[in-house]
Amino acid sequence: MSLRADRKRQLAEMNLQELRQVLIKDIRKIPTARVKKMLDSYRYIQTRIDNNLDQIQVLRSRMQKVTTTFHDAPGGGAGADVSDQIGKIVKLEAYVKADTSRLQDELVLVRFLIDSLDNMLERQILDLRYVRGLRNWERIADEVHYTASHAKNVHGIALKKLVPLVEEILLKRER
């Protein structure tokens, strides 16, 4: 049974009061999900750039392995393969350049959001998670010298504080 079908079955079995509580809890998660998405955008672009750079390196490595052989019979040879790979490299380098520009813009936005928090611990936890890319709560907790559960709680509080600012930014982007 799929996760969605299982969730529908669970909701169907609940009485009205239980259903109301679940829906209210789900609705409360929506604003912080928008905040997470905005904060995650920096890491997403960084990962895309890293993947494209890795792919460029692989293509360049393959090009260096290609050797030209001479035959009496006419044929395409390795020249077409090399030019295809050069074309792919040029295209990937263009993506990297565009993504690098976007990355700088996203970093400015993420830093702005994080720096808008008054609490130093909240800023530190968000920076570790969304800028430095630490996903493991134990590692984040070690960095800030608190327990993982406390770090997660502080993270949640910080996200809730950022909801009004993120919603304002999203409204301005829509205009």
N, C-alpha and C positions, 0 to 999 in steps of 0.2 A: 504494500500500500504506500502511495506517495506521501510525502510530508504534508502537502497541502490537503489531500483527502483525509488524512489522519486528523489534521487540525479542524477541518469542517465537521468531522464526526464528533470530536470533543465538544465543539461549540454547540452542536445540535443536542447533545445530551445534557447540557447545563440548563438550570432553571433561569428565569429572567434576572434575578438578583445576581447570580454568579456571572452570567453573561455581561451584565452591566459593568461589574467590577473588572473583568478581563478587558473589555473594550476601553474603559477609562485608562487602564494601565497601558494598553497598546497605544492609545492616542497620546499619552504623555511622552512616549518614546520618540514620536515623530520629530518634534523640534530638535532634540539632541542628535537625532540621526542626521539632520541637515548640517549641524555643526561638525559632526564627525566627517561627513562627506567633504565639506569644505577644507577641513584640516588635513584630510587624507590626500587631497588633490596634489599636494607638493610631492609626497612620497610616490604617488602613482606616476607622475611625470618623470621623476628621478629614475624610477625603475625602467620606464620606457627608454629613456636616454641610455641607461646602462645596457639594456638589451640590444639596442641598435648599435652601440659601440662594439659590443661583443660580436654581433653579426658582421660588422665591417671587418673586424680582425679575422674572423673565420674566412671571409671572402678573399681578403688579401693573402692569407696563408695559402688558400687553394690556388690563387693566381700564381704564386711563386713556385708551386709544384708542377704547374702545367709546363711541359716542354714541347717544343715544336719538332716534329719529325718530318722528313722529306720523303716523298714517294714519287714514283714515275706517273702514277695515275692522278688526274685532277681530283680535288675533293675539298671539303670545307676546312678540315684540319682543326687546330686548337684556337685559331684566331677568332672565330665566332664566339667560342666559349669565353675567352678572355674579354672580348668587348661586352658580352652580356654581363659578366661579373663587374666590369668597370661601371657599366650603367647602373647596376644595383647599388654599388658603393656610392656613386654620386647621389642617387636617390636617397639612400639612408643618411648620408651626410647632410642633405637638405632637411630631412626630418629632425636630425639631431640639432641643427642650427635653430629651427623653428621651436622645437621643444625646449631648448636652452633659454630662449627668450621668454617663453611661457613659464618656465621654471622660476626664473628670476621674479616675474610678476606674482606667481603663486607664493613664493617665499616671502615677499614683502607683505602679502595679505595674511599669511599664516603668522608671521612675526607680529603684525599689527594686532591680530586677534589675541594672541598669547600675551603680548605686552599690555593689552588693555585690562588684564586681570590685576587686581591689587595684591593678591596673596602670592608670595614668592614660591611657596610649595606647589601651588596650582600651576604657576608658570613653568616651574622646573619639570613637573610631571608631563605637561602637555608638550614641552619642548623635547623631552626624551622620547615620547611616543610618536609625535607627528613630524618632528624635524630630524631627529637622529635615527628614527625608525625602529626603536626598541619595541617589540610586540609582546614580549614575555613580562608579565607583571612581577615575577620574582626578580628579574634583572632590574626593572624600574625601581622596585622596592629597595633593592641593595644600593642603588645609586643615591636614593633620597634618605636612606637609613630609617625606613618605616617598614611595616608589614605590607604584604601584597594586598590584603583586604583593605587596609587603610589607604594605600595608593589608589586602588580602584574607586573607593568612596570619594576621595579628593578629586579624582578625574571626573566622576559624575557630577559633582558639585560645580566644578569649573565649566563643564559643558553647559549646564543649566544657566550659569551666569552669562554665557556667550550667546544664548538663544536670541535675545532681543537685538543684539548687534548684527548677528548673521542674518536675521530676518530683514533688518534695515538694508543691509548690503544687497540681499537678493531682490528686494523691492526696487532699489536703484538700478540694478542690472536689467530688470524687466522694462524699465522706462526707456 
